[in-house]
Structure formats: structure tokens, C-alpha cells
Amino acid sequence: MSPVGGLRPFTAPGIRPPAPPVLGKQLSTEAAVTVPNLYAVVSAVAAGSGYSVLPRSLRQDYFAAGTLALLHDPDEPPLNTLFLVQRPGAEANPDVVRVRDALRHAAFTW
């Protein structure tokens, strides 16, 4: 993926580029800019500084406002496996159990 119209691809640490099956080809360039997190990525892209692959949860408000436009809609979106973990013994804290249970329930809608 080369720069488009002088725009640069953005990424954040720990974020993988989309797998070749999503775009139909292997990416040929590295990210031009790395910022601290996905909120900084979406802010930079919304400000017109580049382009990125963003999760639906971050981009939907920008789409609704017309601030961002969808460039590619794959038939099969990339899989991003997440693991919910906790420190051993944390289940003794009812607040931890409440948050864990809420996350488990909410994860089915992600």
C-alpha cells in the first residue's frame, strides 16, 4: 500500500496490518507514522493526515458525521482475537468479578 495522494498510512504500536486476504495482496510499505494508540490514529486520519485500517467501534461516529469515508469493505473482515485475562486470585474482589462478567457479556456484540 503506497501513499495515496501524498497521504501516509498510520498505525499504533501492537497493531497488525490487515492480512493479505483482506486487501487481496501483500502490503509493500511500512507505516509512515506510528502514534501512541488507536485514538491518535483516528484523530490523525480525521484531520486529513493519512489513512488507516480502523475498528468499527472507533470509526462509526466519524462515518455518521461524514468526517471519514470507507475506502474498502471486505467480504470477510479481519479477525482480531482478544483474550480476557486477570491476575490469579482477583476473583476475590467483587468489583473485578462484576467488570469481568460485564466484559464477557458485551463481547458477544463486538
C-alpha positions in Angstrom: 0.0 0.0 0.0 1.8 3.1 -1.2 0.9 6.7 -0.1 -2.3 7.9 -1.7 -2.3 11.5 -2.9 0.6 12.3 -0.5 -1.3 10.8 2.4 0.6 8.4 4.7 -0.6 5.2 6.3 -0.9 5.4 10.1 -0.6 2.7 12.7 -0.2 2.3 16.5 2.1 0.1 18.5 0.9 -3.5 18.7 -1.5 -3.1 15.7 -1.1 -5.6 12.9 -1.7 -4.5 9.3 -4.6 -6.3 7.7 -3.8 -9.8 6.4 -3.3 -10.1 2.7 -6.6 -11.9 2.2 -8.5 -8.8 3.4 -6.9 -6.5 0.8 -6.2 -9.2 -1.9 -2.5 -8.6 -1.9 0.6 -8.3 0.3 1.3 -4.8 1.6 4.5 -3.4 0.2 5.3 -0.5 2.6 5.7 0.1 6.3 3.6 2.6 8.2 4.9 6.1 7.6 3.9 7.3 11.1 3.4 5.4 14.4 1.3 7.1 17.1 0.7 6.0 20.7 -2.8 4.5 20.3 -5.8 4.0 18.0 -7.5 7.2 19.2 -4.5 9.1 17.9 -4.7 7.2 14.7 -8.3 8.0 14.1 -7.7 11.7 15.1 -4.8 12.0 12.6 -6.8 10.4 9.8 -9.9 12.5 10.5 -7.7 15.6 10.4 -6.6 14.6 6.9 -3.1 13.4 7.7 -3.3 9.9 6.2 -5.3 6.7 6.1 -5.5 3.6 8.2 -7.4 0.4 9.0 -9.7 1.1 12.0 -12.0 -1.0 14.1 -15.7 -0.3 13.6 -16.1 0.9 17.2 -13.8 3.8 16.5 -14.9 4.8 13.1 -18.7 4.6 13.2 -19.2 8.0 14.7 -16.8 9.6 12.1 -18.7 7.9 9.3 -22.1 9.1 10.6 -20.7 12.7 10.8 -19.2 12.4 7.3 -15.7 13.0 8.7 -14.3 9.7 7.4 -15.1 7.7 4.3 -14.9 4.0 3.8 -12.2 3.0 1.2 -12.6 -0.7 1.3 -15.3 -3.0 2.7 -14.0 -6.6 2.6 -16.4 -9.5 2.3 -14.8 -11.0 5.3 -13.4 -8.5 7.9 -10.1 -9.4 9.6 -10.2 -11.5 12.7 -8.8 -9.8 15.8 -8.7 -12.3 18.6 -8.7 -10.8 22.1 -8.1 -12.6 25.4 -9.7 -11.5 28.7 -7.3 -12.2 31.5 -7.0 -11.4 35.2 -4.4 -11.9 37.9 -4.7 -15.1 39.9 -6.8 -14.5 43.0 -8.6 -11.5 41.6 -11.9 -13.2 41.7 -11.9 -12.5 45.4 -12.7 -8.9 44.6 -16.4 -8.5 43.7 -15.6 -5.4 41.6 -13.3 -7.4 39.4 -15.9 -10.1 39.0 -18.5 -7.5 38.0 -16.3 -6.0 35.4 -15.2 -9.4 34.1 -18.8 -10.6 33.8 -19.8 -7.3 32.0 -17.0 -7.7 29.5 -17.8 -11.3 28.8 -21.5 -10.4 28.2 -20.6 -7.4 26.0 -18.0 -9.3 23.9 -20.8 -11.1 22.1 -21.8 -7.9 20.4 -18.3 -6.8 19.3 
